[in-house]
Amino acid sequence: MNAIDRLIEKIQKTDNPTVMGLDPRYEMLPKCVTDKYPKTLEGVKKAIIEFNKTLIDNVYDIIPSIKPQIAFYEMYGIAGMEAFKETCSYAKEKGMIVIADIKRGDIGSTATRIF
């Protein structure tokens, strides 16, 4: 079964065509998450992963897919890419379809995340 067929199957199973975008900005994460970690790249990575996993845990059975925007992970370097990878893996473990959003400069928020 190809990816499109799996996505259609998940949409039918959940009766929901929603795709949840994951565009993490450290400064917008809840304080209850960021306060747990030092404001270092490793701390930012852990905060993003915790936040994303919490979101996924709360929607995986009602939303078929996530769409992480890679520019928001890349801005944190290798730590951010590790957060991207772990987020994608975790969503897949929960049975979600992952659509990697890897375009650049299409809207203001991704344009400002370009190095």
Secondary structure, DSSP 8 states (H G I E B T S, - for coil): --HHHHHHHHHHHHT---EEEE---GGGS-HHHHTTS-SSHHHHHHHHHHHHHHHHHHHTTT--EEEEBTHHHHTTHHHHHHHHHHHHHHHHHTT-EE--B---SSSHHHHTT--
